[in-house]
Amino acid sequence: MNIIFDAKEVSYDEAIDGDIVQVSFAQDDHDDILENPYKYLFISVNYEFPPFEPTFEWYDGKKYGGSDLIIDYTFQVDHLMMQLDNNLVFDISFKIGKPLFEKINQFFRNIHKT
């Protein structure tokens, strides 16, 4: 299944001095993720306790789901293409500045090594 959308909201957040890192791509910037009617991809890693593996939460406009493994990805300054182990392919376009791009790019490099 392909989940395709333009992300109006792209974020990178850290907590506990970088022990928890979260990256999200959302079709809109709705505040309440539980009541969000828009497509999104949310990736989180807890570096405080091993194993340091990412978790994925997503919404395709109809149903919610998750996964634990990236098969392949391409991250560019305005586009993310990502395949997960459950045969999902995300095709997400967005516009972000260079500082945010660099943070997220490093995040992907770190999680793809694990």
N, C-alpha and C positions, 0 to 999 in steps of 0.2 A: 504494500500500500504506500502511496506517495502522499505526503502532507506538504502542500505548497501554500506559502503565504508571504506577504510583505510585512515585515515587523516594523511597527511604528515605535515600539519600546524595546530597547536592547539595554541590558544592565549587567554589571559586574559588581558583586558585593563580597566583602570579607568580614568575618566575625572572629572573635577570640584570637586577635593578632595573626590572622591568616590561617588559622587551623581549620576553618570552615570557609569554603569558597563556593559561591553560587553565581551562575550565569543564566540569563533568561532572554528569550526572544519571544515577543508577544505581538500579536496582530494589532492590538490596541493597548492603551495604558490603563486599563481597568484596575482599580485598586484591590478589589476583593477577588483573589484567585479562585476561591471556592464558588463564587457566583459569576465567574467570567464566561461570557458566551463566545469568546474569541479564541482562535487557535493560538497555541503557545508551545514552546519547548523550554523546560526548566532543567538545568543540570546542576548537581550539587556534589561536592566532595568534602568529606570530613578527614582532614589530615592528622587529627588528634589521636585516633585509634586505628591501627591496621585492621584489615587491608584497606589501602587508600584507593578505593575504586569508586568511580562516579556512579551516581544514580540519576535516572532520567525520568521525568514526569512530562506528559504531553496531553494535549487536548486537540482533537482534529476537527472540532466544530460540532461533533455528535457524541463522542465518547472519550473518556479519559483512559490513560494507560501509562505503562512504564517499561523500563528495560534497564539492563546493567552493563551492556557491552557495545562499544563502537566497533563496527567491522571496518569502516573506512570513512574518511571525511576530507573535505576540502574547505578551507576557510580563507576567504579573500576579504578585502576591505569593504565590499558591499554584498557579499553572498556567502551563505553556508550551505553546503551539500553534505549530508551525513546519513550513513546507513547504519542501522542498529541491528543487533542479532535477531530481532523478531521480525525481520523482513520489512521494517519501516524505512522509508527514505524521506528525509526532510530536505526540502528545497526552499530556503528562506532568503529573501532579499531584504536589504536594510540600508540605512545610511547612518554611519557613525564617524566620529572624529578619530584621528590617529592615536591619541592616548588610550582611548577605550579599545580600539582595534588591537593595540600592542598588548594590553592586559589580557584580553580574551584569547589572542593568539598564543601567548605564553601558557595560559590555562589549558588550551587544547594540546599543546605540546606535552605538558606535564601529565595530563590524564591519558594520553595515547601511549605513553611509555609504560604505564602501569599494567 
